[in-house]
Amino acid sequence: MIFDTDLESDVDDAGTVALLHALVARGEVRVLAMGVSVKHRWSAPCLDALNTFFGHPNIPIGRVTGPGIDSGSKYAETIARDYPTDLKPGVGPDAVGVYRKALATAKDGSVVLVSVGFLTNVANLLRSPADAVSPLNGRQLVDRKVKSWVCMGGRFPKGREWNIHRDTRSSRYALQHWPTRIVFSGYEIGVEIKTGAGLKQLPVRHPVRRCYQLYNGLKNRSSWDQTATLYAVQGLDGGLKGLWDLSGPGRIVVNPDGSNTWQKNPRGRHVYLVRKQNPATIAVRLERLMLFEP
């Protein structure tokens, strides 16, 4: 997996990092690289601090070095300052180079991309030229190495959602030019699944507990990013049919104002999750993973 996150303005990203490391510990997934899709200078150090806490300090992390968005964070700087990390604020490699290296060394058709933030890094990857890492340009490299992209983004069948509209230009480019299958977990999937309050069970020094404490006083929060990541690990082979159905094939269209609409197309490579299981039942499953302690 390559995991791309806007770890700053919301806290479900932090809960998702915990969930992902729980799945890594269970042997269900191997993380090749991570990236932050925002310009907030403390996001990458915060992500590295979380990875280090969970026992994986060497996961390569990239960031946005060109134009991007900084919405601020209630927790990223505190976590980066209070927990071990090798990264400094505002420095580090561009996510495109990190992702290209991870993809070039992977087996063909073996990688799943998960994005739970803006599509800035994804668009930049697709635009990237051939280089010393690979003779393939970004789109060609993705087409050869990535079997599926699971994207937390959009509202279905239509609407306007944060991850898509905040960097509309990148969203339009990425979703128009991505060459393989995309599964969307839309706003309507995660908004009713509430997790976070249960993290009170964790030790006070647990960094993900602290993220929620700093963000909202350890109250529940919608679980948008957790749904996409769980589906990427357990759902692509049909393992989560009890939780969500899939729409028919089609294509997402991002309008100039950042809103999206859905076009049905029997030959389309895009699908989106459709609610099936009770949100409270899914919340229990997600929060159990978020309670992971290394």
N, C-alpha and C positions, 0 to 999 in steps of 0.2 A: 504494500500500500504506500501511496504518497498522500499525505494528509496536509491540507491547506486550510488555514483558519484565520479569522479576523479576531484574534484573542485580544480584545480591548474593551469595547463599549458594552458588551453583554457578558453574562457569566456562564451561559450554557456551554460556551467553548471550553471553559475550565472543567466543567463536569464531564464533557466529552473526552478530554484528555485522560481523565481518570478511567472512564469506561473503556477507552481504547487500550490503555495499559493493562487493564484487567483481562481483556481478550488476548493481548500479547502473552501474558503470563499463562494463559490457558492453552497456548500453542495454536490459536486459531488464525493468527495473522502475523506477518513480519513487516515492520515499518522500515521502508528504505530511506525516506526523507520526509521532512516537514517544512512548511513555510508559513509565514504570516503575510496576509494579503493587505495589510494596512501600514501606514507610515509611523504609527506611534512608536517612539524610540525605545520604550520598555517592553514591547510585546514579545520580541524574540528572546531577550533575557528571561522574561517570565516563563515562556514556553520551555526554554532550556532548564530553568530551575525545576519545573514540574517533571520534565523527563528525568532529570538527575535524581529527584526524590524517588521516582518510581524505578530507579535502577538502570536507566538507559541514557547516560550522559553523552553518549557519542553519536546519537542520531543527528545527521546533518540538518541544519536549519538555515533556510534562506529567508530573505525579506525583500520588500519593495524598495529599490534604490532610485527609481525614477519617479514620475508623478504618481501620487496616490492619495489616500484619505486617512486622516487622523481624527477620530471622534472622541479621543480621550478615554481614560480608564480609571475606575475606582479602586483597582486592585493590582494592576500589573507592576507598577513601580515598587510597591510594598513587598510583593512576593520576590521580585528580582533582587531586592536589597537584603531580604531577611533569610534567603535560602541559597545554597551553593549554586553558582552558575559560572560558566567560562565566558559568557558573552557580555559585551559591554553595550550600553545603550547607544543606539544610532549608528552602529558599525556592524560589519559582517557582510557575507556574500549575497549577491542577488539570488532570489529564488529560482530564476530561470537557469542559471548555471548549475545550481544544486539539483534541480529536477532533471536537467539534461544528462548529468553524470549518472544519476540513479537509473534513468531509463536506458541509457546506452549499455549499462552493464547487466541489465535484467534480461531474462529470457523473453523471446517474442511472445506477445499475447498473454503475459503473466501478471501485469500490474493493474491494480484498481486505483483510480484517483478518487479521493473524497474531498470535496470542497464544502466548507461550512462558513463561508464568508464571501467577500467580494471576489469577482472573477478577474481581478487585475493580473494576478500571476498567471492564470490560465491563458488569458489573451496574449500576454507577453511571451509565454512559452510557445504558443502557436505561431507567433510572428518571428521567432528566433531563427537565425540563419545557421547553416552548417558551420562547424567549428572544429577545433582539434579534438573535441570529445567524440563527435560523431559527424560523418559526412552527410547526414540527413538533416533537413531543416526541421523546425519544430513540429509542423503538421505531419510530416512523414515519420518522424520519430514516434509521435503519439500513435499514429495509425499502426505502426509495427509492434509497439510494446504494450499499449494499454488496451485491455479487453473491455472495460466499462468505466464510466465516470458516474459517480453518485453525487448529486448536487443538492445541497439544501438551499433551495431558492425557488422563487416564483409563488404564485397563488393560482389554484386550478379550480375550474377551467379558465378563469381570468381574474386579474387583480393587479395590485402593485405591492411589491415586497422589498424589504430593506436590502438584502444581499444583491438583488438584481438592479434596483433603481439607483442606488448610491453611486455606482460607477457604471452608468448606463452604456457608455461607449465600449468599455471592456466586455460587458455582458453581451451586447449585441454581436461583437466580433467573435467572442469565444463560442457562443451558442450557434452561430451561423457556420463556423468553420471547423468545429470539432468533428473528426472523422469516424468515431466509433459510437457505440450505444451510450445513451445518457438516461439515468433513472433519477427523477426529481422527487425529493421529499419536500412538499410545498408547505407554506405557512400554515395552512389549515390542518396539517398532520400534527405538528408539534405543539401548536398553541394550547391545546386542551390537555396535554400530558404534563402534569406538574410534578417536578422533582426538586430536591434541594434541602427541604426542611429536615429530612432524615439524616443529613450529614452531621447533625448535632451529636450523633452517636460516636463520631470519630474523635480522636484526641484533638485537643485545642490547637496543637502545632501542625496538624495535617494541613498542607498548603491549599488543597482544594476546599476544605472546610473554611479556611481563612478567606478564600476568594468570595465564597457566598456570604460570609460574615461581613466583609467589607462592602459587598455589592448591595445586599438588601437585608442584613441582619439575620441570615440563615432562614429566610422564608422560601417558600416554593417559587419556582420560576418555570416558564414554559420550556419544553425540551426539544427545540427544533434540531439542534446539531446532533444530539444523541441519536435521534431516529435515523438520520442519514448514515451515521457511522455504523450503528448496529446493522442496518440493512446491507451496507457494503461488505461487512464481514460474514454475516449469517444468512442474508436474504437472496443473494444473487443466484444461488443454486436451488432456490425454492424453500429454504429452511424456515422462512417466516410467513408462510402462507396463512397461518392462523392469526397473524397480527394485521396484515395489510393485503389487499388485492392490488393488482396493477391495472391501470387504464389500458385501453387499446393503443396501438401505435399511432404516432402522430409527430407533431413538431411544435415546439414553443416558438412564439414570435414575440420579440421584445420591441415595443413601440418606442418612438423617440422620447417620450416622457418617462420611460423606465417601467411602465406597466407591461403586463404580458397577456397574451391570448393564446389559446390552444387551437391548433388545426389538426383535425383527424386526417390520417394518411396511412393506408394499409402497408405502405413501404417505409414509413417513418422509423427513425432510429431512437425516438424519444418516447418515454413512458413516464407516468407519475404514480405515486402511491395513492391508494384510495382507502379511506378508513374502513375497518372491519371490526377489530377488537375494541372493547371498552377502553378509553384512554387511561382510566385508573389502573386497570390491569397491566397495561404496558408500562405505566409509571413505576410500578413495583419492580418489574423486571429491569428497567433501566437503572433505577436507584440502587438496586442490589449490586450492580456492576460499578456504579459511581462510588460505592463505599470501599472499594479496593484499597488495601494497605499492603505495601511491598514487604 
